[in-house]
Amino acid sequence: MDYIGYTPETTGDSWIISRPESENMDSSLIDRVYRDFFNEAKYPTIQGLLIARNGKLVAEGYSKDAGDLCSLHNLKSATKSISSILAGILLDIGEVDSLDSSLYDYMSEYFDDDMQKRDITLRHVLTMETGLDFNDDVHTREMLYNHGSSLKYVLEKDLLFSPGTSWYYGDGNPQLISGLIQELTGKTESEFAEEYLFGPLGITNYLWETTLDNLTLGSIGLWLTPRDMAKIGVLMANKGLWKGSRVVSETWVVESTRKQSMFSNYGYYWYPIEDKAFYAEGHGGQLIWVYPEYDLVVVITSNPYAKSWNLSTPYTGIFSGIIASLTDREL
């Protein structure tokens, strides 16, 4: 598509539309970022770029299809960050005693006879430190099409290491969060999200895939519009507040987005950046990037099925250009 500017459309949704200058941003530098973003040769897989500041949408563009504004987009593993928020709400409403509670205490029927697995805590699940040998390249698809319990499928995996002694990324861990939510509340993770997260944020158009045992797929199954992805970012930038109303505790937002693992730069399904910013990331280049100090949120959507992609190389230029546009930042 040809570059047609970055001014967000007024669609009648709940977003307040603003201009870069009104939010202390240099419009000429924002224009430069978007002209670069529309460079097909440089960014062949990126599809959408949205910027929100001070809770307002100031810039938006779709380089492949203008219809992407209203289309549902596969978040891939950025889904995990939404599951993290829901885990925080589960604690906020008192359904779980603490992050150090044993998962076995809440869902013992899904465990096998390996006694060491009973040491797995909710904290281990959220930091990818359960030790379960869940290989995404093999086991994610098997979990999706397994005709038995997806929770048993995850928990029957052997332990690679004792819980809490190392880090191993796996889609099985967020499925345990989904199962825990359903065990404790009687609601699927999707239904729980609709009541406690999507409803308050005015998110009504979404799709959340399930496994064959009708559990919400907590790791990679959520589809949102790009603007609703940005709402999640604004909620996190405002430490759990949405338009002045509390959705998730400030404590959870702060804790989940800072480094929590001794073995990886990882929070609770969020990636911290030097205690100043953090982001949700999904395969192919799905990003919700949050910079609370500047009340700044950047959303990038990309082809979720791209076989090869590189986070650090192309996106760094986009982010640095946006940061450079902030006229009120301390230099």
Secondary structure, 3 states (H helix, E strand, C coil): CCCCCCCCCCCCCCCCECCHHHHCECHHHHHHHHHHHCCCCCCCCEEEEEEEECCEEEEEEECCCHHHHCCCEECHHHHHHHHHHHHHHHHHCCCCCCCCCECHHHHHHHCCCCHHHHHCEHHHHHCCCCCECCCHHHHHHHHHCCCCCHHHHHHCCCECCCCCCCCCCCCHHHHHHHHHHHHHHCCCHHHHHHHHHHHHHCCCCCEECECCCCCECCCCCEEECHHHHHHHHHHHHCCCEECCEECCCHHHHHHHCCCCCCCCCCCCCCEEECCCEEEEEECCCEEEEEEHHHCEEEEEEECCCCCCCCCHHHHHHHHHHHHHCECCCCC
